[in-house]
């Protein structure tokens, strides 16, 4: 691999790594700050040729972005390359429509929350706090959006979205199978270790237990996410598949996953502001 090709891989991997965002304190910013971030995004992408962006309100299908690309294959025909999660759903729709608030302006304390109800036992914290970083950890009742990232490249699953690239293919097709969960204090809830179990199927790396009973996925053309793109466009093209129903997952098993997973994930990442500018959204009305 020559130095120019290696540089391209490193550059793209660095871009993708922005999806993890930046850990930050818990200060809550004003509506004006979010409005300015949206204005900066519109300004920095105006006339620059960026493709459709993510995340979006799944209940608003209209978009006017003219950049098109071929949808990635079904995830079963691709290689799973990475699994990570965001604290708060990045997308809005289905059973995750309650706005958490503006948060710190850097991706934490924001996003969308499970709109259903939980009982007292499910919410009992018992002092549990898993995946704790500088921004805090997950507690019972928190909503997470999990991204099962797939690539057409021949890879080994691993840390960061850079694992989705290879020396042979620096522009593979990417697909994100998306499931929103609410973490609960319930040993009878789903086991996150099982939900993220990885194995080989027909020669492809696969997440073996992605839920199949959480509604028909909403599919659209978009981009990589994360708060690093609050004020600039993501240059990566991604086919999205977002399940509308929320599943309950045992918080203890989420903590176990943070303690031992092949993706070096230690905490939930921040979320990107919902993209609302029609010129930055694909049209999924058909």
C-alpha positions in Angstrom: 0.0 0.0 0.0 1.6 3.3 -1.1 1.8 6.4 1.1 -1.0 8.2 -0.8 -3.4 5.3 -0.3 -2.5 5.0 3.3 -3.1 8.7 3.8 -6.5 8.4 2.3 -7.4 5.5 4.6 -6.2 7.4 7.7 -8.0 10.6 6.6 -11.3 8.8 6.1 -10.9 6.9 9.3 -10.3 10.1 11.1 -13.5 11.6 9.6 -15.5 8.6 10.6 -14.1 8.7 14.1 -15.8 12.1 14.6 -19.1 10.2 14.9 -18.0 9.4 18.5 -18.2 13.0 19.4 -16.5 14.8 22.3 -17.1 14.1 26.0 -18.4 17.2 27.7 -19.8 18.6 31.0 -23.5 18.6 31.7 -24.2 22.3 31.0 -27.5 22.9 29.2 -27.3 25.4 26.3 -30.0 27.7 25.1 -32.2 27.4 22.0 -30.1 30.2 20.5 -27.0 28.0 20.6 -28.7 25.1 18.8 -30.2 27.6 16.3 -26.7 29.0 15.6 -25.3 25.5 15.1 -28.0 24.8 12.6 -27.3 28.1 10.8 -23.6 27.2 10.7 -24.4 23.8 9.2 -26.5 25.4 6.5 -23.8 28.0 5.8 -20.9 25.5 5.7 -22.8 23.1 3.4 -24.4 25.7 1.1 -23.4 24.9 -2.5 -20.7 22.5 -1.4 -22.3 19.4 -2.8 -22.8 17.4 0.3 -25.1 14.4 0.1 -28.1 13.8 2.4 -27.3 13.9 6.1 -28.4 12.0 9.2 -30.1 11.8 11.7 -33.6 12.9 10.7 -37.2 13.0 11.8 -38.5 9.7 10.3 -42.0 11.0 10.3 -41.1 13.8 7.9 -40.2 12.0 4.6 -39.7 15.0 2.4 -36.2 16.2 1.4 -34.7 18.1 -1.5 -31.1 16.9 -1.5 -30.1 16.1 -5.1 -27.1 13.9 -4.4 -28.0 10.3 -5.0 -26.2 7.0 -4.5 -27.0 3.4 -4.9 -28.4 1.8 -1.7 -26.1 -0.6 0.0 -27.0 -4.3 -0.1 -29.0 -6.0 2.6 -27.0 -6.2 5.7 -27.0 -10.0 5.5 -24.9 -9.6 2.3 -22.4 -7.3 4.0 -19.8 -7.6 6.7 -20.6 -6.3 10.2 -17.7 -4.0 11.0 -18.6 -2.1 14.2 -21.2 -1.8 16.9 -21.5 1.3 19.0 -24.3 3.3 20.8 -25.4 6.8 21.4 -26.9 8.1 24.6 -30.4 9.3 23.5 -31.8 8.3 20.2 -30.3 10.4 17.3 -33.3 9.8 15.2 -36.8 10.9 16.0 -39.8 8.7 15.2 -41.7 5.6 16.2 -41.5 5.1 19.9 -38.7 7.6 20.5 -40.2 11.1 20.1 -39.7 12.8 23.4 -37.0 15.5 23.1 -34.5 15.2 25.9 -33.6 18.9 25.6 -30.7 20.9 24.2 -28.1 19.3 26.3 -24.6 20.7 26.5 -24.4 21.6 22.8 -21.8 19.0 22.2 -24.0 15.9 22.0 -24.8 15.0 25.6 -28.1 15.4 27.4 -29.9 15.7 24.1 -31.5 13.4 21.5 -34.9 11.6 21.8 -36.2 9.4 24.5 -38.5 6.4 24.7 -42.1 7.7 24.6 -43.6 4.6 26.4 -43.9 4.0 30.1 -41.8 2.0 32.6 -42.7 0.7 36.0 -41.0 1.5 39.3 -39.1 -1.7 39.3 -37.6 -1.1 35.9 -36.5 2.4 36.9 -35.0 1.4 40.2 -31.4 2.4 40.0 -29.9 0.5 42.9 -26.9 2.7 42.5 -26.3 1.4 39.0 -24.4 3.6 36.5 -22.7 1.8 33.6 -20.4 3.0 30.9 -19.4 6.1 32.9 -17.2 8.6 31.2 -16.6 12.3 31.7 -20.2 12.9 30.7 -21.7 10.4 33.2 -23.0 6.9 32.6 -26.2 5.1 31.7 -28.9 4.6 34.3 -32.2 2.7 34.3 -34.7 4.5 32.0 -32.1 5.9 29.6 -32.6 5.6 25.9 -29.8 4.4 23.6 -29.6 4.1 19.9 -27.4 1.2 18.8 -25.7 1.3 15.4 -24.8 -2.1 13.8 -22.5 -0.8 11.0 -21.9 -2.9 7.9 -19.5 -2.6 5.0 -19.0 -4.2 1.6 -15.2 -4.2 2.4 -13.5 -7.4 3.4 -12.6 -6.6 7.0 -12.5 -7.9 10.6 -15.0 -6.2 13.0 -13.2 -3.8 15.3 -13.0 -0.5 17.1 -14.3 2.8 15.5 -15.8 3.1 12.1 -12.3 3.0 10.6 -12.8 -0.8 10.9 -15.3 -0.5 8.1 -12.5 0.4 5.6 -9.7 -1.7 4.1 -6.5 -1.1 2.3 -8.1 -2.6 -0.8 -11.4 -0.5 -0.7 -11.3 3.0 0.8 -14.9 3.8 -0.4 -17.0 0.8 0.5 -20.8 0.9 0.7 -22.0 1.3 4.2 -25.2 0.4 5.9 -26.3 1.0 9.5 -28.9 -1.3 11.0 -30.4 0.7 13.8 -32.2 -0.3 17.0 -33.3 2.0 19.8 -33.4 0.4 23.3 -34.4 1.6 26.7 -32.2 0.3 29.5 -34.1 -1.1 32.5 -33.4 -2.8 35.8 -34.9 -6.1 34.9 -33.2 -9.4 34.7 -35.9 -10.6 32.4 -35.2 -7.9 29.8 -33.1 -8.6 26.7 -29.5 -9.5 27.2 -27.2 -6.9 25.4 -24.4 -9.4 25.2 -26.7 -11.6 23.1 -27.9 -8.7 21.0 -24.4 -7.9 20.0 -23.1 -11.4 19.6 -20.9 -11.7 16.4 -20.3 -14.8 14.2 -19.9 -15.9 10.7 -22.9 -16.6 8.4 -22.3 -17.7 4.8 -18.8 -16.3 4.9 -19.9 -12.9 6.3 -19.3 -11.3 9.7 -22.8 -10.8 11.2 -24.4 -9.6 14.4 -26.4 -12.8 15.0 -29.3 -11.4 17.1 -30.4 -8.0 15.7 -34.1 -7.8 16.7 -36.6 -8.8 14.1 -39.8 -7.9 16.0 -39.4 -4.2 16.4 -41.3 -3.1 13.3 -40.5 -2.7 9.6 -37.3 -0.7 9.3 -37.5 2.8 7.8 -34.9 3.0 5.1 -33.3 6.2 3.7 -30.1 7.6 2.2 -28.0 9.6 4.7 -24.6 10.0 6.3 -22.5 9.2 9.3 -23.6 11.0 12.5 -22.3 12.2 15.8 -21.9 15.7 17.3 -18.7 16.4 15.4 -21.0 17.2 12.5 -23.4 19.6 14.2 -21.9 22.5 12.2 -20.5 20.8 9.1 -21.6 18.1 6.7 -20.5 14.5 6.8 -18.9 13.4 3.5 -19.7 9.7 4.0 -22.7 8.1 2.3 -24.7 5.6 4.4 -27.8 3.5 3.8 -29.9 3.7 7.0 -32.4 1.1 8.3 -34.1 2.3 11.5 -36.5 0.1 13.4 -39.5 2.2 14.8 -40.2 0.2 18.0 -38.1 0.3 21.2 -36.9 -2.8 22.9 -36.1 -3.1 26.6 -32.6 -4.2 27.6 -31.2 -5.3 30.9 -28.8 -2.5 32.1 -26.5 -5.1 33.8 -25.8 -6.7 30.5 -25.0 -3.3 28.9 -22.5 -2.8 31.7 -21.0 -6.2 31.0 -20.7 -5.4 27.3 -18.8 -2.1 28.1 -16.4 -4.3 30.1 -15.8 -6.7 27.4 -16.4 -6.2 23.7 -14.3 -6.4 20.5 -15.1 -2.8 19.5 -13.4 -1.2 22.5 -16.6 0.6 23.4 -16.5 1.9 27.0 -19.5 4.4 27.1 -22.4 5.7 25.0 -21.5 8.5 22.5 -23.1 11.8 22.1 -25.7 12.6 19.4 -25.8 14.9 16.4 -28.5 17.6 16.3 -31.5 16.4 14.3 -31.0 17.5 10.7 -34.0 19.6 9.6 -32.8 21.5 6.5 -34.7 20.0 3.6 -31.7 20.6 1.3 -29.7 18.2 3.5 -32.2 15.4 3.5 -33.1 12.7 1.0 -36.7 12.3 -0.1 -38.2 9.1 1.3 -41.8 9.9 0.5 -42.2 7.3 -2.2 
